[in-house]
Amino acid sequence: MNTVIFTLVALLLILFIVIQIFRLYAYVIALKKDEALLKQHVPEEEHYQFIKGLY
């Protein structure tokens, strides 16, 4: 009986994780297509490029 319960819980957990990964992937795709976000300038990017150039 315990094996059946643990198996069902494991399957539900795997299903939940797969659904969350799919939702995250869809959210990332939607963010990549948003033109307003792509045009924003991140101030830290200039500092990162400068420090990267020092090495």
N, C-alpha and C positions, 0 to 999 in steps of 0.2 A: 504493500500500500504506500509506504514512504517513497519507494522508487517511482511510482506513478506521479505522485505529487511533485517530487523534485524534477522529474522530466518535464512536466507541464510548466513548472515555474521557469525552468531553463529555457524552454521554447518561447514562453512569453517574454522573457528577458531579451532573448536574441531578436525576436520580432520587434520589440520596443526600440532596441538599439538600431536596427536596420531602418525603421521608420524615422528615427531622429537623424540618422546620417543622410537619408534622402531629403528631409526637410532642410537640413543645413546646406546641402549641395544646391537645392533649389534657391535658397536665400542668397547664397554666394553668387549664383548665376544672375539673379535679379540685380544684385548690387553692381556687378560688372557691367551691366547694360545701362545703368543710370548715368546719363551724360552729365548731370549736375555734379555728381560726386567725382566724376573723372576730371572735371575742369578745376576742382579745388586744389589749391597749392598748399602743401604741408611745409611749414617753416623748418621743421626738424630735418627735412630732406637735404637742405643745403648744408647743414652742419655735418650730416652723415657723409655726404659726398666729399666735403673738405677733409674730414678725418680719414675717410677711406683713401683719399689721395696721398695722405702723409705716409701711409704704409706702402 
